[in-house]
């Protein structure tokens, strides 16, 4: 709030500085008030308590998933691929020189220790967000029909416009046959 | 008081912009250099307060609209979702609901100022009528907003108020069906009230622009009710009026804050925390406090069409105040007889408000009829007559004379404040 006075100042310089002090203090309090008023307006657009509660971690029982089967669950609105890999798929993923891949990452880094057969990925193509199709493409992995990106049996990008490997969600094993995602 | 702009842009950017869209000059001549009577008191700060409250209602309303669902099965729960889940949702909701009350409080004080000081008189008739239009739009907006939470009071207020239109002869029932979008208040009604509740505040903002424009053509009225005659009678809007407005706005916000943070449900009705039940009417339906005087007038008249007509007339008559009041003197400061009638009128409106909150039984009915009669007698008989029979006090020669004595402000002991050239 600009309060430039067009009047000439009469009076002593003590009057001047008192007025200046009062104007500066008023301006400072008004500015603090404006910031305080903006905070709730911006904060209300962040996820609310019910959305956060709906995004709480989920537990998935791995028992029913057969070897070679890929299932899809949803967490926080995103598709999660749970892939019970065959030995062939694991070997193929480890046979390649991963340093030469478009997004270099070893297969070991993408699974939990001792649980090589369980590949858990966020099923969103890193190109523009479509859901890739399982057991398709040239690399025994996933094929994204939107623009032709191809992922291998470790979910790593091999060919196509996608810039990065399929992302890993946060998860841990709560037992040998059950995981908690989130 | 519109003349050539005295705005001299300093920065190269402002010079460039001013030559293409003179908004800097407009703001300067309207809110910086604008000549303001030097004797304005704090009753004149409520126009600025009202503009601020309109902005508050629009901002909090738009933000609430991000979380509200306008469907009969979801509306009530969506409001509870706002209160419980949305970050600061409780604050946004209470800001908006108590903001409406504060908006009407400021509006009534603003109207009272106009009536006391004769701000509706020539040449400010159009300014006044625009104000009445804004008031009517506010009433409509507030009513529709209250329906949205879909509580018991929301639903039954919607039923009662829309049923008012059935009093219109011949086409009344069709109009009500058309308003409802069905055979009773239901989902179509709620949806269209939501749409219109979002729209009308922007219509209000447009009429407020016209209202301020009309004001700036004539210039402010002032407590003495006499025109500013020279540069001595006025000061620049900034910093004097700006600081005065800001100060009283801060005081007003303290009151606003008191409600929001300590007694946020005091002005509301507990029955609106019960989800709407079309099968059960609450024992005492009352509107929010700001509609109570008009509600009392409506119920005081025994006939259905009569009640609706008088309800409308009680507000529409206000538009005719510039012609109903025949006195040549503007300000009640110099009208000793009118001043007494003014305060009786204020007491009447407050009394009607109280009676509107009570059940329409026994003594309350008689009292409401007497006060309703006086409301209209004041406007239609007292005001026209007073102009002829009252002897006003002698007017000061100028605003400066009214507030300065021997070159000093009356009651001051320090040096004379600088005189601003306009």
Interface residues (C-beta under 8 A of the other chain):
Chain A: X1 X2 X3 X4 X5 X6 X7 X8 X9 X10 X11 X26 X30 X39 X40 X41 X43 X44 X45 X46 X48 X49 X50 X51
Chain B: X32 X33 X59 X63 X66 X67 X81 X84 X85 X86 X87 X88 X89 X91 X92 X236 X238 X239 X242 X243 X246 X415 X418 X419 X420
